[in-house]
């Protein structure tokens, strides 16, 4: 499968990325669905997999959360949505690889939906970028320009916006068509025929998210317990006033925290590498010994990264690989190879004995596995 972006990846990023929506007719030539409706229904029956069923009943909406034991018998007005399908269905990973021109930490997960005619989730907008790939069937999409729209909650689990009249894009998508929608552009889609859609979303943490999770780390590690001090305090008449020097001291209590770059950067690695959805981890039983791993690497046995595993390293932070919210001390060359390649060069890994212990631990936990 190849992704045909207008003008190529860099031209697309320069003209469209986070700027305006884009319809790419035939973006994936001769597209073949990596799964079918039955595969998706099977995933939605698993407790570990996040799924929703959205049903439209005239002006009313109903939302149910999986796991499911059965599905509606009606042939109209419902859709099944399953999150992080790339974590659970290996065949879907080829779709994720189409976006390997993007920073890995920005790519989130693959949501797949199956809709019967009329099925959809109503007009809404997202706060992140998304590529919607049309699979089996046909679906009509409308995308509006950025505009103030009233928020609606027809169901506690469904956030919509009021209908928008004018559309920048109004199209009936067919297999292989791709719709790119930047954050903040309202859109709605409903199936014309029974249809599969593949949505590749991108992470865009808010300042509030970062601050909240950084505070959690500070609490867990009992950091930044220093207190306000004023050894030069002087008598004053205006007891109700917080003076400018006092405000500046309070401000420094915060700025000193964010000047701690070592902790701040480590936090970024931990936070950005953490999977939002559960992984299909299968710890090794029995566990590999380091000697066994060394022999397999030297023999050139193919090593795969588990689908959905987020592995990254930070520019300027040496000898550290972040995997699923944890830091691992590894030689820089090994960290880069594991983060950048789905199937790393086993010869390179074998050439770094210092990597053997942490790598064995990662393999035993299921983040990487040898080809059987």
C-alpha positions in Angstrom: 0.0 0.0 0.0 1.2 3.5 -0.9 -0.1 6.8 0.2 -0.4 9.4 -2.6 -0.4 12.8 -0.9 -0.8 15.9 -3.2 2.7 17.0 -4.1 4.3 14.5 -1.7 4.6 14.5 2.1 6.4 17.8 2.5 4.2 19.7 0.1 1.2 18.3 1.9 2.5 19.3 5.3 3.4 22.8 4.1 0.0 23.5 2.4 -2.5 21.5 4.5 -1.2 20.3 7.8 -3.1 22.1 10.6 -4.2 24.7 8.0 -7.1 23.4 6.0 -9.0 20.2 5.2 -8.0 18.1 2.1 -9.8 15.4 0.1 -7.5 12.9 -1.6 -9.4 10.9 -4.1 -7.7 7.6 -4.7 -5.2 8.4 -2.0 -4.5 4.6 -1.6 -4.8 2.9 -5.0 -6.4 -0.5 -5.1 -7.2 -0.3 -1.4 -7.9 -3.6 0.4 -9.5 -3.7 3.8 -7.2 -5.2 6.4 -10.3 -6.5 8.3 -14.0 -6.9 7.8 -17.1 -6.2 9.9 -16.9 -9.6 11.6 -13.3 -9.0 12.6 -14.3 -5.6 14.1 -17.3 -7.1 15.9 -15.0 -9.8 17.4 -12.7 -7.1 18.8 -15.7 -5.2 20.3 -16.6 -8.4 22.2 -13.3 -8.3 24.1 -13.1 -6.7 27.5 -9.6 -5.2 26.9 -10.7 -3.4 23.8 -12.4 0.0 23.9 -15.5 0.1 21.8 -18.8 2.1 21.4 -22.1 1.5 19.6 -23.8 4.7 18.5 -27.5 4.5 17.4 -29.5 7.3 16.0 -33.3 7.1 16.7 -34.8 10.1 14.9 -33.8 13.2 16.9 -32.5 11.0 19.8 -29.2 9.2 20.2 -28.1 6.3 22.2 -24.5 5.2 23.1 -23.4 1.9 24.5 -20.0 0.9 25.6 -18.4 -2.6 25.0 -17.7 -5.3 25.4 -20.7 -6.4 23.4 -22.4 -9.8 23.2 -24.7 -8.8 20.3 -25.3 -6.1 17.8 -28.5 -4.3 16.5 -30.5 -6.3 14.0 -31.6 -3.1 12.3 -30.0 -2.4 8.9 -29.9 1.4 9.4 -28.7 4.3 11.6 -26.1 2.7 13.8 -22.3 2.5 13.9 -19.7 0.5 15.8 -16.5 2.2 16.7 -13.4 0.4 18.0 -10.3 2.3 19.3 -6.7 1.3 18.9 -7.4 -1.5 16.4 -3.7 -1.4 15.5 -2.9 -2.7 19.0 -4.9 -5.8 18.5 -5.2 -6.6 14.8 -1.7 -6.9 13.2 -2.9 -6.7 9.7 -4.1 -3.1 10.3 -0.5 -1.9 11.0 0.2 -1.4 7.3 -2.2 1.6 7.5 -0.2 3.1 10.3 3.0 2.7 8.4 1.7 4.9 5.7 2.3 7.8 8.0 5.9 7.1 8.8 6.9 10.5 7.5 5.4 12.0 10.7 7.1 12.1 14.1 6.3 8.8 15.8 5.2 10.4 19.1 2.6 12.4 17.3 0.8 9.4 15.7 -1.8 8.1 18.1 -3.9 5.1 17.1 -6.2 3.6 14.5 -9.9 3.8 15.2 -12.1 1.7 12.9 -15.8 2.1 12.5 -18.4 0.0 10.7 -21.7 1.7 9.8 -24.9 0.6 8.3 -26.7 3.1 6.0 -27.4 6.3 7.9 -25.0 5.4 10.7 -22.7 8.0 12.1 -22.0 10.1 15.2 -23.5 13.4 14.1 -21.8 16.7 13.4 -18.8 17.3 15.7 -15.3 18.7 15.8 -12.0 17.2 17.0 -9.1 18.9 18.8 -6.5 16.8 16.9 -5.6 16.1 13.3 -7.2 13.0 11.7 -6.9 11.2 8.4 -10.1 9.2 7.5 -9.5 6.4 5.0 -12.6 5.0 3.3 -12.7 1.2 3.2 -15.5 -1.0 2.1 -18.7 0.7 1.0 -19.5 4.4 0.6 -19.8 7.2 3.1 -20.8 10.9 2.6 -18.7 13.4 4.4 -19.3 17.1 4.9 -16.5 19.4 6.4 -17.2 23.0 7.3 -14.9 26.0 7.9 -13.9 27.0 11.4 -16.8 28.8 13.0 -18.5 29.4 16.3 -20.9 26.5 16.8 -23.1 25.6 19.8 -22.0 22.4 21.6 -24.7 19.7 22.0 -24.8 16.7 24.2 -27.7 14.5 22.9 -26.3 11.7 25.1 -23.8 12.0 28.0 -21.3 10.0 26.0 -21.7 11.9 22.7 -20.4 15.4 22.1 -21.7 17.1 19.0 -22.0 20.6 17.5 -25.1 22.2 16.0 -25.5 21.5 12.2 -23.5 23.7 9.9 -24.9 24.9 6.6 -22.0 25.6 4.3 -19.4 23.0 3.6 -15.8 23.3 2.3 -16.0 19.6 1.3 -19.1 17.6 0.5 -18.3 14.2 -0.9 -19.3 10.6 -1.2 -16.1 8.7 -0.4 -15.2 5.4 -2.0 -12.6 2.8 -1.1 -9.1 4.3 -1.0 -10.3 7.9 -0.7 -8.7 9.9 2.2 -10.1 12.9 4.0 -7.7 15.0 6.1 -9.3 17.2 8.8 -7.2 19.6 11.0 -8.3 20.5 14.5 -11.3 22.7 14.9 -13.1 22.0 11.6 -16.6 20.7 12.1 -17.5 17.6 10.2 -20.1 14.9 9.9 -20.3 11.6 8.0 -22.9 9.0 7.5 -22.9 5.7 5.6 -24.6 5.6 2.3 -24.0 1.8 2.1 -22.6 -0.5 4.8 -19.1 1.0 5.2 -15.8 0.6 7.0 -13.8 3.7 7.9 -10.2 3.9 9.3 -9.3 7.0 11.3 -5.7 7.7 12.1 -5.6 10.3 14.9 -2.7 12.4 16.1 -1.7 13.2 19.7 -1.9 16.9 20.6 -1.5 17.2 24.4 -2.9 20.4 25.9 -1.0 22.5 28.4 -3.5 21.4 31.1 -2.7 17.7 30.3 1.0 18.3 30.5 0.7 20.3 33.7 -1.6 17.7 35.3 0.6 14.8 34.5 3.8 16.6 35.5 2.2 17.4 38.8 1.4 13.7 39.2 5.1 12.8 38.7 6.2 15.5 41.2 3.8 14.1 43.8 4.8 10.5 43.1 8.5 11.3 43.3 8.1 13.8 46.2 9.8 16.5 44.3 9.7 20.3 44.6 8.9 20.5 48.3 10.8 23.8 48.7 8.8 26.5 50.4 8.4 30.2 50.0 10.9 32.2 52.1 11.3 35.9 52.9 14.3 36.5 55.2 14.3 40.2 54.3 10.7 40.8 55.4 10.1 44.4 56.6 7.3 45.9 58.6 4.6 47.5 56.5 1.2 49.1 57.0 -0.7 47.6 54.0 -1.4 44.2 55.5 -3.8 43.2 52.8 -1.4 43.8 49.9 0.7 41.1 48.3 3.7 43.1 47.1 5.4 42.9 43.8 8.6 41.4 45.3 6.4 38.8 47.0 4.6 38.0 43.8 8.0 37.6 42.1 9.2 35.2 44.8 6.0 33.1 44.4 6.6 33.1 40.6 10.1 31.9 41.1 8.7 29.0 43.1 7.1 27.8 39.9 9.8 28.9 37.3 12.5 27.0 39.3 10.4 23.9 38.8 10.3 24.3 35.0 14.0 25.3 34.9 14.7 21.7 36.1 15.3 20.5 32.5 16.6 17.1 33.5 13.3 16.2 35.2 11.2 18.0 32.7 12.7 16.2 29.7 12.5 12.9 31.4 8.8 13.6 32.1 8.2 14.3 28.4 9.8 10.9 27.5 7.7 9.1 30.1 4.4 10.9 29.2 4.8 10.8 25.4 5.7 7.1 25.3 2.8 5.9 27.4 0.1 4.1 25.5 -3.3 5.6 25.8 -5.0 2.3 25.2 -4.2 -1.2 26.5 -1.6 -3.2 24.6 -1.9 -6.8 23.6 1.1 -7.7 25.9 2.0 -11.3 26.2 4.9 -11.7 28.7 7.3 -14.5 27.9 6.8 -17.8 29.7 9.3 -19.1 30.4 11.4 -16.0 30.3 14.5 -15.6 28.1 17.9 -15.6 29.7 20.3 -13.0 28.6 22.5 -15.7 27.0 19.5 -16.9 24.9 18.8 -13.4 23.7 22.4 -12.9 22.8 22.5 -16.1 20.8 19.3 -15.2 18.9 20.6 -11.7 18.1 23.9 -13.1 16.8 22.0 -15.7 14.7 20.1 -12.8 13.1 16.6 -14.0 14.3 14.1 -11.3 13.3 13.0 -9.1 16.3 9.6 -7.4 16.0 8.1 -4.5 18.0 4.7 -5.2 19.5 2.0 -3.3 17.6 1.1 -0.1 19.4 4.3 0.0 21.5 5.5 3.6 21.8 9.3 3.7 21.9 11.2 7.0 21.7 14.3 8.9 22.6 14.9 12.6 23.2 17.3 14.8 21.3 20.0 15.9 23.7 19.3 13.1 26.3 21.8 10.3 25.7 21.6 6.6 26.4 17.9 6.4 27.3 14.9 4.8 25.6 11.4 5.5 26.8 8.9 2.7 26.3 5.2 2.8 27.5 5.8 5.3 30.2 9.1 3.9 31.5 12.8 4.8 31.0 15.4 2.2 30.1 19.2 2.9 30.1 20.5 1.7 26.7 23.4 2.8 24.5 22.3 5.6 22.2 22.8 3.6 19.0 20.5 0.8 20.4 17.9 3.3 21.7 17.7 4.9 18.2 17.5 1.6 16.4 14.7 0.3 18.6 12.8 3.6 18.4 13.1 4.1 14.7 12.7 0.6 13.3 9.8 -1.9 13.6 12.3 -4.7 13.1 15.7 -3.5 14.4 19.1 -4.6 13.0 19.9 -7.5 15.3 23.6 -7.3 14.3 23.7 -3.7 15.7 22.0 -4.8 18.9 24.3 -7.8 19.3 27.3 -5.5 19.0 26.4 -3.7 22.2 26.7 -6.0 25.2 25.6 -3.2 27.6 22.2 -3.4 25.9 21.6 -7.1 26.7 20.1 -6.8 30.1 17.5 -4.0 29.5 16.7 -5.5 26.1 16.1 -8.9 27.6 13.8 -7.3 30.1 11.8 -5.6 27.4 11.5 -8.8 25.4 10.4 -10.8 28.4 7.7 -8.2 29.1 6.4 -8.5 25.5 7.3 -5.2 24.0 9.6 -6.9 21.5 9.4 -10.5 20.3 11.4 -12.9 18.1 9.9 -14.2 14.9 8.9 -17.8 15.4 
